Amino acid sequence: MSSSTEQVRCAGGGKTSWPEVVGMSVEEAKKVILKDKPDADIVVLPVGSPVTLDLRLDRVRIFVDTVSQTPHVG
């Protein structure tokens, strides 16, 4: 498999990635992922966050980097 080809199914037939959610809101992305993988433990993290390297077949990480509202004191 070439590096430009993204594998989206694992040996058991379930999806392992969701390139179609790039650009969606976190809530929209969660709905799409949970539709395909109802048992997913979805973790939302800022881009660049340190993560553990352990493999958990129920965990799906969503990395976000966009500020959606003006930060303010209060």
PARONU-555948 format. One record per residue (C-alpha): residue in three letters; x, y, z. Coordinates in steps of 0.001 Angstrom, whole numbers, plus 500000, padded with zeros to 6 digits. Layout:
BEGIN
ALAXYZ...
//
This chain:
BEGIN
MET500000500000500000SER501472503369499057SER501872506142501605SER499295508218499721THR496631505521500093GLU494769505700503390GLN493486502426504826VAL489962502970506172ARG488995499395507042CYS490641496969509429ALA490894493204508992GLY487499492721510665GLY485835495027508142GLY485221497993510464LYS486348501496509568THR489599502706511079SER489605506300509794TRP487129508945508655PRO488706511329506139GLU485226512533505190VAL484818514401508509VAL487737516784507919GLY486260520301507964MET483151519331509957SER482342520563513445VAL483314518230516280GLU479661517353516912GLU479041516525513248ALA482205514419513119LYS481196512527516266LYS477808511664514720VAL479440510270511574ILE481988508249513546LEU479405506883515985LYS477152505874513084ASP479969503652511764LYS481381502651515151PRO478747502915517921ASP481166501671520599ALA483758504391519851ASP485322506221522782ILE485825509582521067VAL488518511829522503VAL488782515452521297LEU492245517001521576PRO494045520124520360VAL496345519516517382GLY499830518700518640SER498679517244521962PRO500880514489523313VAL499146511118523132THR499934507644524333LEU501055505130521722ASP498928502263523041LEU496460500743520595ARG492836500753521741LEU490402499551519101ASP487517501480520696ARG489298504869520858VAL488986507459518092ARG490886510721518475ILE489646513923516855PHE492283516657516644VAL491048520261516398ASP492892523544515827THR490310526219515091VAL489104528924517466SER485390529242516778GLN484520532216519005THR486311535287520272PRO488038534544523587HIS487167537037526318VAL487534537562530038GLY484580536625532144
//
